[in-house]
Amino acid sequence: MTSEGNVADTGILEEARQLMNQEGITMCEALESMMKNARKQNDTNKIQRIKPTQKAENCRKCRTQKKPRKKRSQQNIS
């Protein structure tokens, strides 16, 4: 059975907190920096651990947070 709700990886959170203390940055900035490094190293396992942690910390946008698209103006055919 899978867990519901926000699922943050405690190892990722601890690493992000250390980065926050060293660099003086926010949690979201630390997680984004970790994600960039994981992508550079092609570490798919770490990427898959960072994503839900970003979501749990509200650092990752979801569909409801995106700006609504502008509707195309309908052209009148005369």
C-alpha beads as a LAMMPS data file, in Angstrom:
LAMMPS data file: protein, C-alpha beads

78 atoms
77 bonds

1 atom types
1 bond types

-500.0 500.0 xlo xhi
-500.0 500.0 ylo yhi
-500.0 500.0 zlo zhi

Masses

1 110.0

Atoms # bond

1 1 1 0.000 0.000 0.000
2 1 1 1.344 3.416 -0.892
3 1 1 1.335 6.348 1.454
4 1 1 -0.816 9.372 0.802
5 1 1 0.042 13.039 1.021
6 1 1 3.419 14.674 1.093
7 1 1 6.255 12.189 1.172
8 1 1 9.613 13.810 1.831
9 1 1 12.848 11.823 1.846
10 1 1 14.562 12.403 5.193
11 1 1 18.016 11.853 3.696
12 1 1 17.379 14.480 1.036
13 1 1 15.968 16.878 3.650
14 1 1 19.051 16.436 5.843
15 1 1 21.380 17.060 2.907
16 1 1 19.352 20.154 1.947
17 1 1 19.508 21.485 5.526
18 1 1 23.290 21.114 5.544
19 1 1 23.467 22.979 2.247
20 1 1 21.185 25.688 3.667
21 1 1 23.469 26.175 6.670
22 1 1 26.635 26.250 4.557
23 1 1 25.359 28.499 1.777
24 1 1 22.755 30.585 3.620
25 1 1 20.008 29.758 1.111
26 1 1 16.375 28.689 1.392
27 1 1 15.106 25.102 1.365
28 1 1 13.733 25.502 -2.164
29 1 1 17.040 26.893 -3.419
30 1 1 18.926 24.032 -1.768
31 1 1 16.637 21.414 -3.321
32 1 1 16.910 23.093 -6.735
33 1 1 20.715 23.115 -6.449
34 1 1 20.686 19.433 -5.497
35 1 1 18.409 18.680 -8.465
36 1 1 20.764 20.482 -10.881
37 1 1 23.756 18.541 -9.544
38 1 1 21.882 15.237 -9.773
39 1 1 20.915 16.003 -13.378
40 1 1 24.520 16.886 -14.271
41 1 1 25.630 13.539 -12.830
42 1 1 22.691 11.659 -14.433
43 1 1 21.785 10.299 -10.989
44 1 1 18.211 9.207 -11.722
45 1 1 17.790 7.603 -8.304
46 1 1 18.549 10.872 -6.537
47 1 1 16.355 12.857 -8.951
48 1 1 13.436 10.560 -8.122
49 1 1 14.060 11.142 -4.395
50 1 1 14.324 14.935 -4.740
51 1 1 11.069 15.404 -6.713
52 1 1 8.632 14.288 -3.981
53 1 1 10.686 16.168 -1.394
54 1 1 10.310 19.355 -3.441
55 1 1 6.567 18.738 -3.644
56 1 1 6.332 18.161 0.113
57 1 1 8.147 21.450 0.745
58 1 1 5.962 23.314 -1.798
59 1 1 9.012 24.022 -3.951
60 1 1 7.661 22.370 -7.065
61 1 1 4.775 23.761 -9.045
62 1 1 1.753 21.624 -9.704
63 1 1 -0.935 22.066 -12.336
64 1 1 -3.102 24.195 -10.064
65 1 1 -0.265 26.662 -9.443
66 1 1 0.502 27.336 -13.098
67 1 1 -0.679 30.517 -14.716
68 1 1 -3.780 29.981 -16.824
69 1 1 -3.246 30.027 -20.553
70 1 1 -4.686 32.833 -22.560
71 1 1 -7.467 31.632 -24.779
72 1 1 -7.055 32.177 -28.468
73 1 1 -9.259 34.924 -29.728
74 1 1 -11.891 33.535 -32.007
75 1 1 -11.721 34.984 -35.453
76 1 1 -14.975 36.014 -37.075
77 1 1 -15.315 34.519 -40.485
78 1 1 -17.258 36.902 -42.745

Bonds

1 1 1 2
2 1 2 3
3 1 3 4
4 1 4 5
5 1 5 6
6 1 6 7
7 1 7 8
8 1 8 9
9 1 9 10
10 1 10 11
11 1 11 12
12 1 12 13
13 1 13 14
14 1 14 15
15 1 15 16
16 1 16 17
17 1 17 18
18 1 18 19
19 1 19 20
20 1 20 21
21 1 21 22
22 1 22 23
23 1 23 24
24 1 24 25
25 1 25 26
26 1 26 27
27 1 27 28
28 1 28 29
29 1 29 30
30 1 30 31
31 1 31 32
32 1 32 33
33 1 33 34
34 1 34 35
35 1 35 36
36 1 36 37
37 1 37 38
38 1 38 39
39 1 39 40
40 1 40 41
41 1 41 42
42 1 42 43
43 1 43 44
44 1 44 45
45 1 45 46
46 1 46 47
47 1 47 48
48 1 48 49
49 1 49 50
50 1 50 51
51 1 51 52
52 1 52 53
53 1 53 54
54 1 54 55
55 1 55 56
56 1 56 57
57 1 57 58
58 1 58 59
59 1 59 60
60 1 60 61
61 1 61 62
62 1 62 63
63 1 63 64
64 1 64 65
65 1 65 66
66 1 66 67
67 1 67 68
68 1 68 69
69 1 69 70
70 1 70 71
71 1 71 72
72 1 72 73
73 1 73 74
74 1 74 75
75 1 75 76
76 1 76 77
77 1 77 78
